Amino acid sequence: MNGGNYELETGSKYLIRTAEDDDTIGRFAGYTMIGTESAIVVRMEGDKIRFIPVTQISYMDLLESCGEPEQKSSQPEHLYG
């Protein structure tokens, strides 16, 4: 892997450890808000959906990537017109 920015990929499988030492394994489905707090949405086995407040996440392990992220050019594109 090259150095650079990393992003959560929709559909990729993660192990998420929360502050209470609970583990969740599932596929990242997106972001949402719980009141005024940001949360991630994880689709677990059996299509169970779990909302995890971002402040409660201790760490996340990428278990299975849904694909390689597109390489973004660090240099501006040249436009001719």
N, C-alpha and C positions, 0 to 999 in steps of 0.2 A: 504494500500500500504506500502511496505517496503521502507526504504530509499535506495538511490543508484543513479545510473546513469539513466537519462531519455533521450530518443531519440524520434524524430519525427517518426511516423510509417506510411509508405506508405499505403494509403487507409483510414486512420483515418480522421475524420471530425474536423476541427478547425475553430474558429473565430479568425481573425487576425486584430488587430488594428494597423494602420500605423501612422506615425508621423503627417500626415495631419488630424488625427481623422476620417479617413475613415475606415469602417469595411468591411472585406471580409469574407464570409463563404464558405468553400469548403473543398475538400479532398486533403490531401498532396500527391503530385505525385513525388516529388524528388527535387534535387538541380540542379542549372545550373549557368552559368556566364553571366552577362550582361557587356560586355567590360571586365574590370578588377575587377568588383565587384561581390561578391557571391549573389545569389538570390534563393528563394524557388519557386517551381512551384506548383500552386494550381489549381485543376480541380473544376470548379464551376458548378451550375445547367446549363443544356443545353449543357454540354460538353465544355463550354467556359474555356479557359486556361488563367491563370493570373500569371505573373512573378512579384515577389515582392522582391526588393533589401533588403537584410538582415539588412542593416543600417537604413532602413525606418520603421522597425517593432518596435512598442512600447511594445506590448505584444501579446501573443497567449493564447487562452483558448481551452482546449481539450473538444469537445462537444460529440464525439462518437468515442470510440476506436474500431479498426478493430480486436482486439484480444489482449490477454495478451502477453507482450514481454517475450521471453524465459529468464529464470533465468540463468545468467552466474555465474559460480562458481568463487568465489574469491580466491580459493586455486588452485595451479597448479595440473593438472592431473598427476597421476602416470603411467608411462609407463614401462611395463615389456617386456623383449625380449630375 
